[in-house]
Amino acid sequence: MPDTELFLSLAEIAGVFVGFGALIALRSSGPGDTFDVLVIGMVVWFAIAVVIIALAPVAVGGFGVTGHTLWLACSVIALLVFFAGDEVVGRASTERQAFLAAAPLRRRWKGELATGAVSWIPATVALGLVILGVLPEQEAALYFLAAALLLLGAALLLLQSVFRVGFAAWGLPRGGEGVDAPVAPR
């Protein structure tokens, strides 16, 4: 596969995001508020998804799969990793459950749309185009674009956490007050 180095580099960059997210989480003084913990967790989740998505063509291509079959299989893997994995992360994260309870969709749709409009929505469209075989000569580029856009999503979430700019967009007070709702034990 000709783009192996490119995908490995993307996986390395995403790995750095995982490291930064973990470092921020570990080095924070005291327990952060629910929104901070949630956003750092999402940065780490997005970055882990990008690592898997970036390595999929290298792994699948190692079995001699090429052409549309390679990009179709990898696109299906990418969508499953991102959406099914996000569902698992959402169910496992008490911070995410508290956030969703404190900020229903009508309060957070602008924030989710702002991040989604430049990251996971166009990434999903690019992967859908690959699956449908609409642009056969551009499938590798569309797949790489999807992975890069998901990495951009991780970067945007990290910026929201660092600069705490996400609160207004998410319909929350600047300090994240009101998000630390208690979560019922599982």
N, C-alpha and C positions, 0 to 999 in steps of 0.2 A: 504494500500500500504506500503510495507516494507521500502522503501527508502524516506519516507516523510521528515525525519530529514535532510537527505543529501541534498535534493532539497531546503529545507528551508534555510539551511546554505549557499548554493550557491547563493540563492536570496539575502541573507543578505550581502554577499561579494560584489555582483554586486551593491547593494544599496550603499555601501561604495564608490564605483567608481563614482556613480552618485553624491554623496555628494562631493567628492574630485573635480570632474570636475566643479561642480557648484561653489564651494568655489574658485577654481583657477580663474574661469571666473569673479566672483564678486570682488575678492581681487586684480586683476591685476590693475596696475596703468595705467590709460588711456585706450583708445581703442587699443586693440592688432591688429597686422596686420592680414590680412585675413586668412593666413595659420594657425596662432595660434588659432583664433576663430573657424575655421573649425575643427581643430583637437580636441579641447576640446569639441565641439559639437558632434563630432563622438564618443568620449569616452563616453559621456553621453548617446548618442543614443544606442551604443553597450550594455552598462550596463543596460539600461531600457529594451532592448530586452531580455537580459539574465534573468532579474527579471521575465518578463512575461513567458519566456520559462521554467524557473525553477519552477514557480508556476503552470504551466499548468497541470502536472501530479497530483499534489495535488488537484487542483480544479476538474479536470475531474474524477479522482479516487474517489472523494467524492460522486459522483453519482452512485457508484458501478460498474463502467466500469473497467475491468481488462484485463490482457493478451495482446494479439496482438492488440485488438481493442483500448485499452488505448494508447499504444505506437504509433499506426498508427494515431489516432486522434491528439495526442500531436505533432507528427512529422509534420503533415500537418499544424497545428497551428504554430509551430516553423518556418517553411519555409515561411508561409504567413506573420508572424510578421516580420521576418528578411528582406525578399525581398520587400514585399509591403510597409512595414514601411520605409525601406530605400529609396524607391522611393518617398514617401510622404515627408520625411525629406529632400531629395535632392531638391525637388521642393519648399519647404518652406524656405530653407536656402540661403540667398543672398550670404553668404560667399562661400558656395559650388558652386553656379552658377558662381561666379567670378573666383574661382579656376579652374573650368572646362573650362572656357573661356580662361584663361591665360595659362593653362597647358593641352593641348589636350592629348588624349590617347597615342600618340606616344612619348610624353615626360614623362608621368607618369606611364607607364605600369610596369616598374621594381619595383617601390615603391608599387603599388597596388598588384603585384604578390608576393612581399616579405611578406607583411602582410597577404595576402590571402592564401598563400601556407601553413602557419602554423595555420591559424585560420578558416576563413569562408569556404574555399574550402574543407578541410577534415571534417568540421562540416556538410556541405551539403551532402557529400558522406555518412557519418554516418547516417544522417536522411533518405537519399535515401535507404540505406540498410534496415532500419527499415520499411519504407513504402513498399518495395518490399518483406519483410518477409524472407530475405535470411538467417538470423541467428536468428531464433525465441528465442533461449535460451539466447541470448545476447542483446536483444532489449533494456532493461533498461540500460545496460551498454553503449550501443551505443548512446542512447539519452542523458545520463549524460555526455558522452564524448563530444557530440556536444555542449552542454551548456557550459561545461568547456572550450572548444576551443574558443567559442565566447567571453568568459570572458578573455581569453588570448589575443584575438584580442584587447579588450579594454585596457588591460595592455600595449600591444605593442604601441598602439596609444598614450597612456599617456607618455610612455617613449620617444617616438619621440617628443612629445611636450616639455617635461621637458628638454631633452638633445639636442633638435633641430637637431637630427640626420637624420630626414626624408628628409631634403631638397635635398641632393645629390641624394638619391634614387628616389625622385619624379621628378628629372630633374630640380630643382630650385636652384638658387644661395643660399648660406648659410644663408643669412639673410631673405630669403623669398621675396626678391625684385622681382618686376614684377608680383606679385600675386594680388596686390591691384587694379586690373582693375575695373573701374566703372561698376556697374551693373545697367542695365536699370530698371526703376521702373516698378512694375507690375500693 
